[in-house]
Amino acid sequence: MDETVAEYIRRTVLKIPRDEIKTMLEKWGFLSDTQLQTLNFHQIKDNISQEVVQLCEENSADIKQAAVLDIIYNHIYPNKRMWSVYQMKKSGEELEYFDITDFKKKFKGRLRSALKNVTITFKEYEDNAIWVRVAWGTPYKKPNQYKPSYVVYHSQTPYVFISASVLKSNLPLLCQALIVASNYHDIREMELRSHSLNSLKDIVFKRYSQNFQTYTPKPLQEWNVEPECEDIRIVQENRSEKERIHRLNQEAFGGGPQPKLEFAQYKLETMFKSDPKMDVLDKKEPFRCLVKFSSPHLLESLKSLAPAGMADAPLSPLLTCIPHKARNYFKIREKKGFFPESFVSP
């Protein structure tokens, strides 16, 4: 076994929590049950990793087997990476039968026609998700296994989740391979990013709903001390206002936890209005700007604005529309004059 492969397997094992190493190696399936039984999982992780490498040497492991173990780790811990959402589009509305073998063949062929030194590894999961790991090299250097790109593609959907490597120059090659392999003709970034891959899936697959029409606000807890007569109306007014804000917040965001979104942006385009006598603008051109939102938990942050008194209720549709606009990305882009335009790259 190559020394670089052995070192990569050792480092991958070291990333895994010790209590989960055995389970992850079983999912990997490269080592036999007999070999796994010889491992002492109660020793320090460095010793465990060395023993795993020795067993892999007996089986003549190569970089593809090592890459599968890395995919399994990233599938279990997807929050270790930053994910971006991309949406693809067909020329028509026709549905085609998805062939995983054809997808792999076209994906590999497209990438390797542009770059020879590249390692491509696939793994399929039960939810129709295809995980693709791409380690990039150069015409003169072998692929860097420590800075791969990850692609999660759900067949029969136009959505792709990409965690890119540091080399952003390889992203166009990756996108080209995706649209060729999946029989689409266009791909655009939706400008939604998060460490939580599942939250991004909840948004684009409509597993998250902002509105709950059956919601009935719960009455606020009564004061323990009886207020004086002249203060009763003030207390009632405050209580009514809090209930109103709570109700409007529920209508806008729903009652459940929000998907963990960390970044969103869209282009804003409107006409600049001024007094004709001032003659500020010679030409009637639209006013354009790029609106960006960033937070460790963007949707929960927006949801907390009104209850905290930092914004009036209901919130502006420009703030509450983010998940809805994301699901209709291409439709919004093609509708000229729509405001806001969409989540698009500047």
ZALUM-852664 format. One record per residue (C-alpha): residue number from 1; residue in one letter; x, y, z. Coordinates in steps of 0.05 Angstrom, whole numbers, plus 32768, in hexadecimal, padded with zeros to 4 digits. Layout:
BEGIN
nr / rest / X / Y / Z
NUM / A / X / Y / Z;
...
//
This chain:
BEGIN
nr / rest / X / Y / Z
1 / M / 8000 / 8000 / 8000;
2 / D / 8019 / 8045 / 7FEE;
3 / E / 8033 / 806F / 8028;
4 / T / 8006 / 80AA / 8016;
5 / V / 7FC9 / 807C / 8018;
6 / A / 7FDE / 8060 / 805C;
7 / E / 7FE7 / 80A5 / 8079;
8 / Y / 7FA4 / 80BC / 805E;
9 / I / 7F80 / 8080 / 807D;
10 / R / 7FA4 / 808D / 80BF;
11 / R / 7F8E / 80D7 / 80C0;
12 / T / 7F47 / 80C5 / 80AD;
13 / V / 7F42 / 8094 / 80E7;
14 / L / 7F5E / 80C8 / 8116;
15 / K / 7F25 / 80F8 / 8103;
16 / I / 7EF1 / 80C5 / 811A;
17 / P / 7EDA / 80C7 / 8163;
18 / R / 7EF7 / 8089 / 8185;
19 / D / 7EB3 / 806E / 8199;
20 / E / 7E9D / 806E / 8150;
21 / I / 7EDB / 8052 / 812E;
22 / K / 7EC2 / 800A / 812F;
23 / T / 7E7E / 801C / 8114;
24 / M / 7E9C / 8047 / 80DC;
25 / L / 7ECD / 8010 / 80C8;
26 / E / 7E93 / 7FDF / 80C5;
27 / K / 7E6D / 800E / 8096;
28 / W / 7EAC / 8014 / 806D;
29 / G / 7EAC / 7FC9 / 8061;
30 / F / 7EF4 / 7FC6 / 8049;
31 / L / 7F0E / 7F9E / 8085;
32 / S / 7EF1 / 7F5A / 8094;
33 / D / 7ECD / 7F49 / 80D5;
34 / T / 7F09 / 7F1E / 80E9;
35 / Q / 7F38 / 7F59 / 80DF;
36 / L / 7F0B / 7F88 / 8106;
37 / Q / 7F0A / 7F58 / 8141;
38 / T / 7F56 / 7F5D / 8146;
39 / L / 7F52 / 7FA8 / 8152;
40 / N / 7F55 / 7FC3 / 8199;
41 / F / 7F26 / 7FFF / 8199;
42 / H / 7F34 / 8010 / 81E2;
43 / Q / 7F7A / 802A / 81D6;
44 / I / 7F8D / 8070 / 81C1;
45 / K / 7F77 / 8086 / 817C;
46 / D / 7FBD / 808B / 8160;
47 / N / 7FC9 / 8041 / 816F;
48 / I / 7F86 / 802E / 8151;
49 / S / 7F96 / 8054 / 8111;
50 / Q / 7FD9 / 8031 / 810B;
51 / E / 7FB8 / 7FED / 8112;
52 / V / 7F83 / 7FFF / 80DE;
53 / V / 7FBA / 8013 / 80AD;
54 / Q / 7FDD / 7FD0 / 80B8;
55 / L / 7F9D / 7FAB / 80A8;
56 / C / 7F91 / 7FD6 / 806A;
57 / E / 7FD8 / 7FC5 / 8053;
58 / E / 7FC5 / 7F7B / 8057;
59 / N / 7F8A / 7F89 / 8029;
60 / S / 7FB4 / 7FB5 / 7FFA;
61 / A / 7F88 / 7FF2 / 8002;
62 / D / 7F8C / 8029 / 7FCE;
63 / I / 7F76 / 8072 / 7FCE;
64 / K / 7F2F / 8061 / 7FB6;
65 / Q / 7F22 / 8035 / 7FF2;
66 / A / 7F3E / 806B / 801F;
67 / A / 7F11 / 809F / 7FFD;
68 / V / 7ED3 / 8075 / 800C;
69 / L / 7EE4 / 8077 / 8056;
70 / D / 7EEA / 80C3 / 8051;
71 / I / 7EA6 / 80C6 / 8030;
72 / I / 7E87 / 809D / 8068;
73 / Y / 7EA5 / 80CD / 809B;
74 / N / 7E8B / 810B / 8077;
75 / H / 7E46 / 80EB / 806E;
76 / I / 7E42 / 80E1 / 80B9;
77 / Y / 7E60 / 8125 / 80C9;
78 / P / 7E4A / 8152 / 8090;
79 / N / 7E4B / 8190 / 80BD;
80 / K / 7E97 / 818E / 80BB;
81 / R / 7E93 / 81AE / 8076;
82 / M / 7E73 / 81EC / 8058;
83 / W / 7E3E / 81DB / 8024;
84 / S / 7E22 / 8204 / 7FEB;
85 / V / 7DE2 / 81F5 / 7FC4;
86 / Y / 7DE0 / 81F2 / 7F78;
87 / Q / 7DA3 / 81EA / 7F4C;
88 / M / 7DA5 / 81CB / 7F06;
89 / K / 7D73 / 81D3 / 7ECE;
90 / K / 7D5E / 81AB / 7E91;
91 / S / 7D4A / 81C8 / 7E4E;
92 / G / 7D05 / 81A8 / 7E56;
93 / E / 7CD9 / 818A / 7E8B;
94 / E / 7CE3 / 8141 / 7E75;
95 / L / 7CF7 / 810E / 7EAA;
96 / E / 7D2D / 80DC / 7E9A;
97 / Y / 7D3F / 809A / 7EBA;
98 / F / 7D7C / 80A3 / 7EE6;
99 / D / 7DB4 / 8071 / 7EDB;
100 / I / 7DE9 / 8074 / 7F12;
101 / T / 7E1B / 804E / 7EE7;
102 / D / 7E12 / 8080 / 7EAE;
103 / F / 7E18 / 80BA / 7EDF;
104 / K / 7E5B / 80A0 / 7EFA;
105 / K / 7E76 / 8093 / 7EB4;
106 / K / 7E64 / 80D8 / 7E9A;
107 / F / 7E7D / 80FC / 7ED9;
108 / K / 7EC0 / 80D9 / 7ED7;
109 / G / 7EC8 / 80E2 / 7E8C;
110 / R / 7EB9 / 812D / 7E8F;
111 / L / 7EE9 / 813B / 7EC8;
112 / R / 7F22 / 8110 / 7EAF;
113 / S / 7F1E / 812D / 7E69;
114 / A / 7F30 / 8170 / 7E89;
115 / L / 7F5E / 8159 / 7EC1;
116 / K / 7F84 / 8117 / 7EC3;
117 / N / 7F9C / 811A / 7F0B;
118 / V / 7F5B / 8114 / 7F30;
119 / T / 7F3E / 80E0 / 7F60;
120 / I / 7EF3 / 80D5 / 7F5B;
121 / T / 7ECD / 80AA / 7F8C;
122 / F / 7E82 / 809B / 7F91;
123 / K / 7E55 / 807F / 7FC7;
124 / E / 7E0A / 8076 / 7FC5;
125 / Y / 7DDB / 807C / 8000;
126 / E / 7D94 / 8066 / 800D;
127 / D / 7D73 / 80AA / 8004;
128 / N / 7D87 / 80AC / 7FBA;
129 / A / 7DC3 / 80D7 / 7FCC;
130 / I / 7E03 / 80CD / 7FA5;
131 / W / 7E41 / 80E6 / 7FC9;
132 / V / 7E7B / 80F8 / 7F9B;
133 / R / 7EC0 / 8106 / 7FB6;
134 / V / 7EF2 / 8128 / 7F87;
135 / A / 7F3B / 8132 / 7F9A;
136 / W / 7F5D / 8163 / 7F6B;
137 / G / 7FA3 / 8161 / 7F4F;
138 / T / 7FC7 / 8189 / 7F19;
139 / P / 7FE7 / 8173 / 7ED7;
140 / Y / 8028 / 816B / 7EFF;
141 / K / 8010 / 8157 / 7F45;
142 / K / 7FE8 / 811D / 7F62;
143 / P / 7FA3 / 812C / 7F80;
144 / N / 7FA3 / 814C / 7FC5;
145 / Q / 7F79 / 811C / 7FEE;
146 / Y / 7F75 / 814D / 8028;
147 / K / 7F4F / 8183 / 8002;
148 / P / 7F19 / 815F / 7FDB;
149 / S / 7ED7 / 8179 / 7FC0;
150 / Y / 7E96 / 8157 / 7FD5;
151 / V / 7E57 / 8152 / 7FAC;
152 / V / 7E14 / 8138 / 7FC6;
153 / Y / 7DE2 / 812D / 7F8D;
154 / H / 7D9C / 8112 / 7F97;
155 / S / 7D86 / 80EF / 7F57;
156 / Q / 7D46 / 8107 / 7F36;
157 / T / 7D4E / 814C / 7F55;
158 / P / 7D71 / 818A / 7F39;
159 / Y / 7D96 / 8199 / 7F7A;
160 / V / 7DDF / 818E / 7F89;
161 / F / 7E04 / 819C / 7FCA;
162 / I / 7E4D / 81AC / 7FC2;
163 / S / 7E85 / 81B4 / 7FF4;
164 / A / 7EBD / 81CF / 7FCA;
165 / S / 7F07 / 81C8 / 7FD6;
166 / V / 7F36 / 8203 / 7FE0;
167 / L / 7F44 / 8203 / 7F95;
168 / K / 7F08 / 822A / 7F7C;
169 / S / 7F23 / 8228 / 7F35;
170 / N / 7F0C / 81DF / 7F32;
171 / L / 7EC4 / 81F0 / 7F41;
172 / P / 7EB1 / 81FD / 7EF8;
173 / L / 7ECC / 81B9 / 7EE4;
174 / L / 7EA3 / 8199 / 7F1B;
175 / C / 7E63 / 81BC / 7F05;
176 / Q / 7E6E / 81A9 / 7EBC;
177 / A / 7E77 / 8160 / 7ED0;
178 / L / 7E36 / 8163 / 7EF8;
179 / I / 7E0A / 817F / 7EC1;
180 / V / 7E27 / 814E / 7E8E;
181 / A / 7E1F / 8111 / 7EBB;
182 / S / 7DD8 / 8124 / 7ED2;
183 / N / 7DBF / 813A / 7E8D;
184 / Y / 7DB2 / 8183 / 7E9F;
185 / H / 7DC8 / 81C0 / 7E78;
186 / D / 7DD1 / 81F6 / 7EAC;
187 / I / 7DE7 / 81FC / 7EF5;
188 / R / 7DE6 / 8239 / 7F23;
189 / E / 7DFA / 8245 / 7F6B;
190 / M / 7DBF / 8257 / 7F96;
191 / E / 7DEA / 827E / 7FC7;
192 / L / 7DD2 / 8256 / 8003;
193 / R / 7E0A / 823C / 802F;
194 / S / 7E0D / 8217 / 8071;
195 / H / 7E34 / 81E3 / 8097;
196 / S / 7DF2 / 81BF / 80A2;
197 / L / 7DE7 / 8195 / 8064;
198 / N / 7DA5 / 817A / 807E;
199 / S / 7D8A / 81C1 / 8088;
200 / L / 7D99 / 81D3 / 8040;
201 / K / 7D76 / 8194 / 8029;
202 / D / 7D39 / 81A6 / 8054;
203 / I / 7D34 / 81E9 / 8031;
204 / V / 7D3C / 81D4 / 7FE8;
205 / F / 7D15 / 8193 / 7FEF;
206 / K / 7CDB / 81B7 / 8011;
207 / R / 7CE1 / 818F / 8051;
208 / Y / 7CDD / 81D0 / 8076;
209 / S / 7C9D / 81FA / 8078;
210 / Q / 7C9B / 8242 / 8090;
211 / N / 7C50 / 8246 / 809A;
212 / F / 7C22 / 8221 / 80C9;
213 / Q / 7BDB / 8238 / 80BF;
214 / T / 7BBF / 8211 / 80FA;
215 / Y / 7BEB / 8234 / 812D;
216 / T / 7BC8 / 8251 / 816A;
217 / P / 7BF3 / 827E / 8196;
218 / K / 7BFA / 8268 / 81DE;
219 / P / 7BE6 / 829C / 8212;
220 / L / 7C20 / 82BC / 8236;
221 / Q / 7C2B / 82A9 / 827F;
222 / E / 7C07 / 82D7 / 82AF;
223 / W / 7C2D / 8305 / 82DE;
224 / N / 7C36 / 82EA / 8324;
225 / V / 7C29 / 832E / 8343;
226 / E / 7BE6 / 834F / 8337;
227 / P / 7BF3 / 8392 / 8313;
228 / E / 7BD5 / 83D2 / 832A;
229 / C / 7B95 / 83E7 / 8308;
230 / E / 7BB5 / 841F / 82E0;
231 / D / 7BE9 / 83EF / 82C4;
232 / I / 7BB8 / 83B9 / 82AD;
233 / R / 7BAE / 83D7 / 8268;
234 / I / 7BFA / 83DE / 825E;
235 / V / 7C05 / 8395 / 8271;
236 / Q / 7BCD / 837E / 8243;
237 / E / 7BE9 / 83A8 / 820A;
238 / N / 7C2F / 838B / 8213;
239 / R / 7C12 / 8345 / 8217;
240 / S / 7BE9 / 834F / 81D7;
241 / E / 7C26 / 836B / 81B2;
242 / K / 7C51 / 8330 / 81C7;
243 / E / 7C1B / 8300 / 81B0;
244 / R / 7C14 / 8325 / 816E;
245 / I / 7C60 / 8322 / 8161;
246 / H / 7C61 / 82D8 / 8175;
247 / R / 7C27 / 82C8 / 8146;
248 / L / 7C46 / 82ED / 810B;
249 / N / 7C89 / 82CC / 8117;
250 / Q / 7C67 / 8288 / 8117;
251 / E / 7C44 / 8298 / 80D6;
252 / A / 7C85 / 82AE / 80B5;
253 / F / 7CB5 / 8279 / 80D0;
254 / G / 7C89 / 8240 / 80EB;
255 / G / 7C8B / 8220 / 812F;
256 / G / 7CC4 / 81EF / 8126;
257 / P / 7D10 / 81F9 / 8126;
258 / Q / 7D2C / 821D / 80EA;
259 / P / 7D5C / 81FD / 80B9;
260 / K / 7DA3 / 8212 / 80C9;
261 / L / 7DB5 / 8242 / 8091;
262 / E / 7DF6 / 826B / 8098;
263 / F / 7DF9 / 8293 / 8058;
264 / A / 7DC9 / 82AF / 8024;
265 / Q / 7DCA / 82E7 / 7FF1;
266 / Y / 7DA1 / 8303 / 7FB8;
267 / K / 7DA1 / 833E / 7F89;
268 / L / 7D72 / 8377 / 7F97;
269 / E / 7D59 / 83A2 / 7F5E;
270 / T / 7D28 / 83DC / 7F63;
271 / M / 7D1D / 8421 / 7F45;
272 / F / 7D3C / 845D / 7F68;
273 / K / 7D06 / 8490 / 7F78;
274 / S / 7D15 / 84DA / 7F80;
275 / D / 7CF6 / 851D / 7F76;
276 / P / 7CF5 / 852D / 7F2A;
277 / K / 7D08 / 8575 / 7F3A;
278 / M / 7D48 / 855E / 7F5B;
279 / D / 7D5E / 853B / 7F1B;
280 / V / 7D8A / 8509 / 7F42;
281 / L / 7D8B / 84D6 / 7F0A;
282 / D / 7D91 / 84E5 / 7EC0;
283 / K / 7D7D / 849E / 7EAD;
284 / K / 7D47 / 8473 / 7ECD;
285 / E / 7D72 / 8438 / 7EDD;
286 / P / 7D62 / 8406 / 7F15;
287 / F / 7D86 / 8409 / 7F57;
288 / R / 7DAC / 83C8 / 7F62;
289 / C / 7DCE / 83AB / 7F9F;
290 / L / 7DE4 / 8367 / 7FBA;
291 / V / 7DC4 / 8353 / 7FFC;
292 / K / 7DEB / 8321 / 8026;
293 / F / 7DD6 / 82FE / 8066;
294 / S / 7E08 / 82D9 / 8092;
295 / S / 7DFE / 82BA / 80D7;
296 / P / 7E0F / 827A / 80FD;
297 / H / 7DC3 / 826C / 80FA;
298 / L / 7DA5 / 829D / 80C8;
299 / L / 7D5B / 8289 / 80CA;
300 / E / 7D58 / 8285 / 8116;
301 / S / 7D7A / 82C9 / 8119;
302 / L / 7D45 / 82E8 / 80EC;
303 / K / 7D0E / 82C6 / 8114;
304 / S / 7D28 / 82E5 / 8154;
305 / L / 7D29 / 832D / 813A;
306 / A / 7CE0 / 833F / 8149;
307 / P / 7CDA / 831F / 818E;
308 / A / 7D1B / 8341 / 81A2;
309 / G / 7CFF / 8385 / 818D;
310 / M / 7D34 / 838E / 8157;
311 / A / 7D02 / 838F / 811E;
312 / D / 7CB7 / 839B / 8114;
313 / A / 7C88 / 8361 / 810A;
314 / P / 7C7A / 8346 / 80D7;
315 / L / 7CC0 / 8344 / 80BA;
316 / S / 7CCB / 835C / 8074;
317 / P / 7CC0 / 8326 / 803E;
318 / L / 7D07 / 8333 / 8029;
319 / L / 7D1C / 8310 / 8069;
320 / T / 7CE7 / 82DA / 806E;
321 / C / 7CEA / 82C5 / 8025;
322 / I / 7D30 / 82A7 / 8026;
323 / P / 7D1D / 825C / 8029;
324 / H / 7CE3 / 8266 / 7FF8;
325 / K / 7D0D / 828C / 7FC5;
326 / A / 7D43 / 8258 / 7FC9;
327 / R / 7D13 / 8220 / 7FB4;
328 / N / 7CFE / 8248 / 7F76;
329 / Y / 7D42 / 825F / 7F5F;
330 / F / 7D3F / 8254 / 7F14;
331 / K / 7CF6 / 826A / 7F10;
332 / I / 7D07 / 82AD / 7F31;
333 / R / 7D44 / 82B8 / 7F05;
334 / E / 7D1B / 82B1 / 7EC5;
335 / K / 7CE3 / 82E0 / 7EDB;
336 / K / 7CFC / 8324 / 7EC7;
337 / G / 7CEC / 835E / 7EF4;
338 / F / 7CDE / 8332 / 7F31;
339 / F / 7CF3 / 8351 / 7F73;
340 / P / 7D20 / 8339 / 7F92;
341 / E / 7D43 / 8319 / 7F57;
342 / S / 7D5E / 82D9 / 7F77;
343 / F / 7D99 / 82B9 / 7F99;
344 / V / 7DCE / 82C3 / 7F64;
345 / S / 7E18 / 82CE / 7F5F;
346 / P / 7E2D / 8316 / 7F57;
//
